[in-house]
């Protein structure tokens, strides 16, 4: 999940540099959502291991 978030972040940065604002915004939004999902799943995983 974190891998996909980083891929979308890199796509967003490249699109922004090349001037594709709409694509950059969409890719950044997807990266943010994937990163939040990764954090939630990581926290759940750590809490389940602690038991």
ROTORLUM-367402 format. One line per 4 residues: number of its first residue (from 1); their letters; for each residue x, y, z of N, C-alpha, C, CB. Coordinates in steps of 0.02 Angstrom, whole numbers. Atoms other than C-alpha are relative to their C-alpha. Glycine has a CB too. Layout:
NUM = a = X:Y:Z:X:Y:Z:X:Y:Z:X:Y:Z  ...
This chain:
1 = xxxx = 41:-59:0:0:0:0:44:63:0:-47:0:61  -45:-57:-2:140:119:43:36:9:-67:52:-8:57  -33:-2:66:225:75:-122:-44:38:-50:15:-71:-25  46:-34:47:71:131:-221:-7:74:17:-68:-35:1
5 = xxxx = 4:-71:-20:59:292:-120:61:38:-26:-5:6:76  -61:-33:25:240:333:-164:0:6:-76:61:-38:24  3:-2:73:212:290:-347:-46:58:-22:-26:-67:-29  45:-54:19:63:408:-357:29:68:18:-68:-9:34
9 = xxxx = -32:-63:-18:162:543:-266:52:20:-53:33:-6:68  -50:-15:52:303:530:-394:-35:21:-65:45:-61:-12  38:-19:60:176:536:-536:-27:71:7:-58:-49:-12  25:-68:-12:100:692:-458:54:52:-7:-32:5:69
13 = xxxx = -55:-47:5:268:777:-444:22:10:-72:60:-23:43  -20:-5:71:316:737:-624:-53:37:-40:12:-71:-29  53:-34:36:146:793:-688:-1:75:16:-68:-31:17  -1:-71:-18:159:956:-591:58:37:-33:5:7:77
17 = xxxx = -58:-31:32:332:991:-660:-13:11:-75:64:-43:10  14:-5:72:269:960:-837:-61:44:-14:-11:-69:-28  55:-47:10:119:1074:-810:-69:-31:-5:13:40:-60  65:33:2:-22:948:-800:-32:5:70:6:-75:-22
21 = xxxx = 26:-14:-67:-113:1023:-650:-55:-48:21:-26:69:3  56:44:-18:-269:915:-657:23:-70:17:-50:-4:-57  -27:67:-13:-174:752:-667:41:0:65:43:-24:-59  -40:-4:-61:-55:809:-530:-44:3:62:46:62:-3
25 = xxxx = 46:-4:-57:-198:853:-414:-34:-66:15:-52:53:-12  32:65:-8:-285:688:-444:48:-51:28:-28:-24:-67  -50:47:-24:-127:587:-418:19:15:72:62:1:-44  -17:-18:-69:-86:683:-259:-57:-20:47:14:75:6
29 = xxxx = 57:20:-41:-262:652:-193:-1:-75:12:-64:22:-32  -2:73:-7:-248:466:-227:57:-21:46:9:-34:-70  -57:16:-43:-76:461:-145:-17:14:74:62:41:-21  18:-16:-69:-146:546:10:-48:-51:29:-31:70:3
33 = xxxx = 48:50:-23:-292:424:23:35:-66:13:-55:-10:-52  -36:63:-10:-178:273:1:46:3:61:41:-17:-62  -43:-6:-59:-58:339:133:-40:-4:64:39:66:-3  42:3:-59:-199:363:258:-24:-71:12:-61:48:-8
37 = xxxx = 20:71:-7:-262:186:224:58:-41:26:-25:-28:-68  -60:35:-25:-84:123:249:10:12:74:62:21:-40  -10:-15:-71:-70:212:416:-52:-35:43:-4:75:12  53:34:-38:-237:143:477:14:-75:5:-69:12:-32
41 = xxxx = -14:72:-1:-191:-35:427:62:-16:41:8:-26:-72  -61:12:-40:-18:-19:505:-15:5:75:54:51:-19  18:-7:-71:-91:41:670:-40:-61:23:-41:65:11  39:59:-18:-218:-101:671:45:-61:5:-55:-13:-53
45 = xxxx = -46:56:-1:-80:-225:632:43:1:63:44:0:-62  -41:-5:-60:29:-161:774:-40:-15:63:31:70:5  42:12:-58:-116:-165:897:-17:-74:6:-63:43:-4  17:72:-2:-161:-344:850:60:-42:21:-26:-23:-67
49 = xxx = -60:37:-19:19:-402:873:16:7:73:60:23:-41  -17:-14:-69:31:-325:1045:-37:-49:48:-18:72:18  39:44:-44:-98:-448:1115:30:-67:8:-68:-8:-26
